């Protein structure tokens, strides 16, 4: 087992307090949207495969939760092997990637929409949630995560086709959002039925570092109604609602909060100032992440510790901050920098903050 030099007992109530902005916990929680399997395997000194492995990894490192997704095949390549969009994909344990094709898509007209084979509710696999319900310690929790209603719609159409269709074929755009939204919302409905699920995390990038990807009125028309329904699920269960989007979100920040979002991830340093986001959140929006991935990939442990100390000193006072990367931990980040992130966050993240 890797020796981290600290002992940190997972406690989901610590994270819940932060996500609901209920004041200062005992320490700043750790949070990540994704940690590449190579990091987990190195920490465990074996592959991280099962739910039990995920729990052990969280216990060793000090995460208060494990994050699970339903098993569902949303990849159109299985239906159109001869073509289709080159959806972003990372092969675990490799550096291979495919990227969404902005020029072409598999659903660009009504005929293609009608012949597309959509996954059915009975095709979805929730076995990892069932296993977690039996295994996870009472002091920990599961975060149920899925996303990409907006992203999958434009990937299916190709971004250029999608942008044109917003004006020239809005009925097709609406039909795609209805179909994709209903499938993904059903995942959240079912995840919310598990008592071990103590938060829901919706992920869907809607912005670049320079601004929103499309005009906000289109999000209000097509995406935000589905996000509101997820928010209503969380309110019914009294569990936190996390939202992930890269980019600059100032133009819709108030609306996201009105949709029920309790916590925003990852507050990219190049896109938004974490203190400004926290200020605009008015004590109702937790801020998550913020440690630059580029530094984790190309910097030194000393660089990482400097960023951690700065983030904690600026965002942690008063609570409402959980620390992690500014997106996720891909395999090209340095192992020693990941360890430095954990160690520095634990060292400097004890309340009262004295960085």
SULGIFEN-V874219 format. One record per backbone hydrogen bond with DSSP energy under -0.5 kcal/mol. NH is the residue of the N-H (numbers start at 1). CO is the residue of the C=O. E is the energy in kcal/mol with one decimal. If there is no record, write none. Layout:
nh,co,e
NH,CO,E
NH,CO,E
This chain:
nh,co,e
2,43,-1.1
4,2,-0.7
12,139,-3.4
14,11,-1.3
15,11,-1.1
16,12,-3.1
17,13,-2.2
18,14,-1.5
19,15,-2.8
20,16,-2.2
21,18,-1.6
22,17,-2.8
28,349,-2.5
31,323,-2.3
33,327,-0.6
36,329,-2.4
39,36,-1.6
40,36,-1.4
41,37,-2.8
42,38,-1.7
43,39,-2.2
44,40,-2.5
45,41,-1.8
46,41,-1.4
49,47,-0.9
54,50,-1.9
55,51,-2.4
56,52,-2.2
57,53,-2.6
58,54,-2.2
59,55,-2.3
60,56,-2.4
61,57,-2.3
62,58,-2.7
63,58,-1.2
66,141,-1.8
68,143,-2.2
71,125,-3.1
72,70,-0.8
74,72,-0.9
76,74,-0.7
78,75,-1.6
79,76,-1.6
80,76,-2.5
83,80,-2.1
87,85,-1.7
89,98,-1.5
91,89,-0.5
91,96,-1.4
92,90,-0.6
94,91,-2.3
98,89,-1.2
102,100,-0.6
106,156,-2.0
107,156,-2.3
113,109,-1.8
114,110,-2.4
115,111,-1.5
116,112,-0.9
116,113,-0.6
118,116,-0.8
123,120,-2.0
124,121,-1.4
125,71,-2.6
126,124,-0.6
129,126,-0.6
130,126,-2.0
131,127,-2.5
132,128,-2.3
133,129,-2.3
134,130,-0.8
134,131,-0.7
135,131,-1.5
136,132,-2.8
140,137,-1.7
141,64,-1.0
142,196,-2.6
143,66,-2.5
144,142,-0.6
144,199,-2.2
145,68,-2.6
145,143,-0.5
146,201,-1.8
148,203,-2.8
152,148,-2.2
153,149,-1.7
154,150,-2.2
155,151,-2.5
156,152,-2.5
157,153,-1.6
158,154,-2.3
160,102,-3.0
162,158,-2.8
163,159,-2.7
164,160,-2.1
165,161,-2.8
166,162,-1.7
167,164,-1.4
168,164,-2.6
169,165,-2.0
172,169,-0.7
173,169,-1.7
174,170,-2.7
175,171,-2.2
176,172,-2.2
177,173,-2.4
178,174,-2.2
179,175,-2.3
180,176,-2.9
181,177,-2.4
182,178,-2.0
183,179,-1.7
184,180,-2.4
185,181,-2.8
186,182,-1.5
187,183,-1.0
188,184,-1.5
189,185,-2.5
190,186,-2.1
191,187,-2.7
192,188,-2.3
193,190,-1.2
194,191,-1.6
195,193,-0.5
197,194,-1.4
198,142,-2.5
198,196,-0.8
199,142,-0.9
200,240,-2.2
201,144,-2.8
202,242,-2.5
203,146,-1.5
204,244,-2.6
208,211,-3.6
211,208,-0.6
213,206,-2.7
218,215,-1.5
219,215,-0.9
220,216,-2.3
221,217,-1.6
222,218,-2.7
223,218,-0.6
223,219,-1.1
224,219,-3.2
226,223,-1.1
227,223,-1.7
228,224,-2.6
229,225,-1.4
230,226,-1.8
231,227,-2.3
232,228,-2.3
233,229,-1.7
234,230,-2.0
235,231,-2.2
236,232,-2.3
237,233,-1.7
238,234,-1.3
239,234,-2.1
240,198,-0.8
242,200,-2.9
242,240,-0.6
243,263,-2.3
244,202,-2.2
245,265,-2.1
248,208,-2.5
249,247,-0.6
252,249,-1.6
253,249,-0.7
253,250,-0.9
256,252,-2.5
257,253,-1.8
258,254,-2.0
259,255,-1.8
260,257,-1.4
261,256,-2.0
262,241,-2.8
263,241,-1.5
264,286,-2.7
265,243,-2.5
266,288,-0.6
271,268,-1.6
272,268,-2.8
277,273,-2.4
278,274,-2.3
279,275,-2.4
280,276,-2.6
281,277,-1.6
282,278,-0.5
282,279,-1.3
283,278,-0.8
284,281,-2.1
286,19,-0.5
286,262,-2.9
287,320,-2.7
288,264,-2.1
289,322,-2.1
290,266,-1.4
290,325,-0.6
291,324,-2.3
292,290,-0.7
296,292,-1.8
297,293,-1.8
298,294,-2.7
299,295,-2.4
304,300,-2.2
305,301,-2.6
306,302,-1.9
307,303,-2.0
308,304,-2.6
309,305,-2.7
310,306,-2.1
311,307,-2.8
312,308,-2.6
313,309,-2.4
314,310,-1.8
315,311,-3.0
316,312,-1.7
317,312,-0.6
319,316,-2.8
320,23,-0.5
322,287,-1.7
323,29,-2.6
324,289,-0.8
326,291,-2.3
329,34,-2.8
330,328,-0.8
333,330,-1.7
334,296,-2.4
338,334,-1.9
339,335,-2.3
340,336,-1.9
341,337,-2.2
342,338,-2.1
343,339,-2.9
344,340,-2.6
345,341,-2.3
346,342,-2.2
347,343,-2.5
348,344,-2.8
349,345,-1.2
351,26,-2.1
